[in-house]
Every structure is written in C-alpha cells, then in structure tokens.
C-alpha cells in the first residue's frame, strides 16, 4: 500500500482549496476511484472527501425544475418520493445501478464526472436536457460529455448539482451485463412539455453517450413504441467487445428504445 493523505472537506470552497495539494483527487462514493487505486491505475497523493458536505446533498422539485445535489446517492435518487412523482424514469434508472452496496455509496456527481461509457446517468442528463452545475459555472449536458471518460470539467472544477426540467414523459431501459450491471445498451427517451423528443444512448457508442437522431425523428411524429417499427440504428459508430458486437448493439438500441417509450407511456 502506498501513502496517501486523506482530507475531509468542510465545504465546497474548502474542497477547491484542498485540490491544490499535490496530485489530489475528489472522493465522493469512491465506486470508481478506490478500485482504480487498488489496481494502481490511479495513485493520487491526496484524497479530498466531499461526501459529507450538506450543501451537495438532497433533491428538490421546484415548479418545473428538478435539482439533485452532486453527493446524493443512487439509493436516495431511487427512493425519493418527490422525484418518483416528477420524473419516475430517473428514479427507476438509479434503482438499476450496481447492487445495494453500490447504490448506498455511489453518487450522481461522481458518476457524471467519471463519464463511464456504460454508465446510466449520462444518458438521462442528455435526454432530459440537463444542466451540470459546478463551483464555477453551468454547463449544458450537450456540452459536458466530450468522449470516453472525458468531460468539460476543468482543473479544480467541482460538480455541485445537476438540474433539469420536469419532462412530460420519460422512460429508461437497459440490457445489462449480468455481472457488473453496466449497460451493454441503454436508452433514455424523454418528451419535454414543449413536445420536443430527446433520446440518448449509453453503453453502445464507441465515443460514449450520444443522442440517436434516427429514433428521435421516428418519435417526433408519435411518442409510441409502434413508431419505432422498422427503425434501424447504424452500427458504424458503435463499439464491439467481448460482450456484444456493434451490430448486436445496434439491434439492442432499438429494442431498448421501444421498451423505454412503452414504460414512459405506461
């Protein structure tokens, strides 16, 4: 075991200051960082724990806007009564993440910041037209996710919350790896109160989360699973690995989209 300095930040400002120490990394749920440290894929000199900062926790539904603090756990997202009423699809999504141990420790901010290409939340944020709020600015989800494990976050920037408008309808379904429960292909479909349809795909893109124009166009004329009959998604930009080929993922994307839309309309 190598030496690492642990700091418990008392506030966001305190965390930002502590991040200036050596090769410091933020620690929230630690569901990605701790395993990376165990395998020496990451070796920070300092860990800055932000999991106990009250200002980063909680879920509020105010009018047509939902705001979720970055240190809110997956379990809290899954079980929040106000969120279940305003956007049940996101609560359902959170209930599918990992296992109970992961859901009680992992946080929405950590997942969004890590931007794993098979993570669930990035698809939700992209489909819901969300905004990522940091200690410095507000970033549209469309501009936030920039590639595999890459985001628009700058040095010392800390996610404090995510916010998005309450959708008219939304649904999420994924075909998951039976061991890790990560998405081999997951689709979040949402229709805004203005009628605009946004569909985001996770687990399948060679460059990470993306919006599917083919599925969005098909649903624009009618938000129903039947509207996707005959729709195909090109496999050229999808990934192939030991779990599924690009062609199989292309098939799964349409199947999961149909299920997501059916769930949204149920």
WOLIN-V412678 format. One record per residue. N is the residue number from 1. RES is the residue in three letters. NEAR is the number of other C-alpha atoms within 10 Angstrom. Layout:
n & res & near
N & RES & NEAR
N & RES & NEAR
//
This chain:
n & res & near
1 & UNK & 6
2 & UNK & 9
3 & UNK & 9
4 & UNK & 12
5 & UNK & 11
6 & UNK & 13
7 & UNK & 18
8 & UNK & 16
9 & UNK & 22
10 & UNK & 15
11 & UNK & 15
12 & UNK & 19
13 & UNK & 11
14 & UNK & 14
15 & UNK & 23
16 & UNK & 18
17 & UNK & 13
18 & UNK & 21
19 & UNK & 21
20 & UNK & 13
21 & UNK & 14
22 & UNK & 10
23 & UNK & 11
24 & UNK & 20
25 & UNK & 21
26 & UNK & 23
27 & UNK & 21
28 & UNK & 26
29 & UNK & 25
30 & UNK & 19
31 & UNK & 18
32 & UNK & 15
33 & UNK & 20
34 & UNK & 15
35 & UNK & 12
36 & UNK & 13
37 & UNK & 15
38 & UNK & 12
39 & UNK & 9
40 & UNK & 12
41 & UNK & 11
42 & UNK & 13
43 & UNK & 19
44 & UNK & 18
45 & UNK & 15
46 & UNK & 21
47 & UNK & 24
48 & UNK & 22
49 & UNK & 20
50 & UNK & 24
51 & UNK & 23
52 & UNK & 14
53 & UNK & 17
54 & UNK & 14
55 & UNK & 15
56 & UNK & 20
57 & UNK & 19
58 & UNK & 17
59 & UNK & 21
60 & UNK & 15
61 & UNK & 18
62 & UNK & 10
63 & UNK & 9
64 & UNK & 11
65 & UNK & 14
66 & UNK & 20
67 & UNK & 20
68 & UNK & 24
69 & UNK & 22
70 & UNK & 30
71 & UNK & 26
72 & UNK & 25
73 & UNK & 25
74 & UNK & 27
75 & UNK & 23
76 & UNK & 21
77 & UNK & 25
78 & UNK & 21
79 & UNK & 15
80 & UNK & 15
81 & UNK & 14
82 & UNK & 15
83 & UNK & 22
84 & UNK & 15
85 & UNK & 12
86 & UNK & 20
87 & UNK & 22
88 & UNK & 22
89 & UNK & 26
90 & UNK & 22
91 & UNK & 23
92 & UNK & 17
93 & UNK & 22
94 & UNK & 21
95 & UNK & 18
96 & UNK & 20
97 & UNK & 22
98 & UNK & 17
99 & UNK & 12
100 & UNK & 13
101 & UNK & 10
102 & UNK & 16
103 & UNK & 22
104 & UNK & 15
105 & UNK & 18
106 & UNK & 24
107 & UNK & 26
108 & UNK & 28
109 & UNK & 27
110 & UNK & 23
111 & UNK & 21
112 & UNK & 24
113 & UNK & 20
114 & UNK & 18
115 & UNK & 23
116 & UNK & 21
117 & UNK & 26
118 & UNK & 24
119 & UNK & 23
120 & UNK & 31
121 & UNK & 23
122 & UNK & 30
123 & UNK & 29
124 & UNK & 30
125 & UNK & 24
126 & UNK & 27
127 & UNK & 29
128 & UNK & 27
129 & UNK & 17
130 & UNK & 22
131 & UNK & 21
132 & UNK & 26
133 & UNK & 22
134 & UNK & 17
135 & UNK & 14
136 & UNK & 12
137 & UNK & 11
138 & UNK & 16
139 & UNK & 17
140 & UNK & 18
141 & UNK & 26
142 & UNK & 17
143 & UNK & 12
144 & UNK & 22
145 & UNK & 27
146 & UNK & 17
147 & UNK & 17
148 & UNK & 16
149 & UNK & 14
150 & UNK & 16
151 & UNK & 16
152 & UNK & 15
153 & UNK & 16
154 & UNK & 8
155 & UNK & 9
156 & UNK & 16
157 & UNK & 15
158 & UNK & 24
159 & UNK & 23
160 & UNK & 21
161 & UNK & 24
162 & UNK & 24
163 & UNK & 23
164 & UNK & 22
165 & UNK & 20
166 & UNK & 22
167 & UNK & 23
168 & UNK & 17
169 & UNK & 22
170 & UNK & 27
171 & UNK & 29
172 & UNK & 30
173 & UNK & 26
174 & UNK & 26
175 & UNK & 18
176 & UNK & 17
177 & UNK & 13
178 & UNK & 9
179 & UNK & 7
180 & UNK & 10
181 & UNK & 16
182 & UNK & 22
183 & UNK & 23
184 & UNK & 25
185 & UNK & 29
186 & UNK & 32
187 & UNK & 35
188 & UNK & 33
189 & UNK & 36
190 & UNK & 31
191 & UNK & 24
192 & UNK & 17
193 & UNK & 13
194 & UNK & 8
195 & UNK & 13
196 & UNK & 13
197 & UNK & 26
198 & UNK & 24
199 & UNK & 29
200 & UNK & 26
201 & UNK & 31
202 & UNK & 29
203 & UNK & 28
204 & UNK & 29
205 & UNK & 25
206 & UNK & 18
207 & UNK & 18
208 & UNK & 25
209 & UNK & 29
210 & UNK & 24
211 & UNK & 20
212 & UNK & 20
213 & UNK & 14
214 & UNK & 15
215 & UNK & 23
216 & UNK & 20
217 & UNK & 16
218 & UNK & 19
219 & UNK & 23
220 & UNK & 15
221 & UNK & 10
222 & UNK & 12
223 & UNK & 22
224 & UNK & 20
225 & UNK & 20
226 & UNK & 13
227 & UNK & 17
228 & UNK & 21
229 & UNK & 12
230 & UNK & 8
231 & UNK & 12
232 & UNK & 13
233 & UNK & 18
234 & UNK & 13
235 & UNK & 18
236 & UNK & 11
237 & UNK & 14
238 & UNK & 19
239 & UNK & 20
240 & UNK & 16
241 & UNK & 8
242 & UNK & 5
243 & UNK & 9
244 & UNK & 15
245 & UNK & 14
246 & UNK & 19
247 & UNK & 15
248 & UNK & 17
249 & UNK & 25
250 & UNK & 22
251 & UNK & 16
252 & UNK & 21
253 & UNK & 27
254 & UNK & 25
255 & UNK & 20
256 & UNK & 22
257 & UNK & 28
258 & UNK & 25
259 & UNK & 21
260 & UNK & 26
261 & UNK & 28
262 & UNK & 19
263 & UNK & 19
264 & UNK & 23
265 & UNK & 14
266 & UNK & 8
//
